[in-house]
Amino acid sequence: MSIINNINKVFDHRIRLGIMSVLMVNEYADFKMLKDLLKVTDGNLASHTKALECANYIKIQKQFIGRKPNTRYSTTKLGELEFKKHIDALEKLINTQ
């Protein structure tokens, strides 16, 4: 099997790559944290988190803290596995000479 077969199209966009990178090193991240770290608009972040959720790579938990809504994101086991495979494939592709 070719290295390129493990490059996952879901992670092609820099924002999705950023979301997954943040979530891989944190137990969870809320909407504001992701927005601030990635420097994206609300709508942009919402559409990319939705795409990752539809692929079953992240979980979304909505709650209220006091009277304010709070949305938290975390990776699924599938998301972790697929992201690691994607990063490994990129590293192998870069190191292929």
C-alpha positions, 0 to 999 in steps of 0.5 A: 500500500502506498504512503499516500493512501493513509493521508486523510482528506478530512484533515486536508484543511488547515483549520481541521488539522489545527483543531485535531492538533489542539485536541490531541494534546488536550483532554478537551477544548472549548469553542473560545479556546479553539477560536482564539488559538486558530484565529478563525471566525465563529462560522468557519470554526463551526463548519469545520468542527461539524465536518469532524463530528460527521466523520466521528473524529470528535465529540461535541458536548454542549452545556451551560456554565452559569447562564452562558452556553459552552461547547466543548470538543474532544477526540474520539478513539477513531479520531485519534487513530485516524489522525495518528495515521495521517501524521505518520503518513505525512512524516513518511512522505516528507522523509522519503528520498 
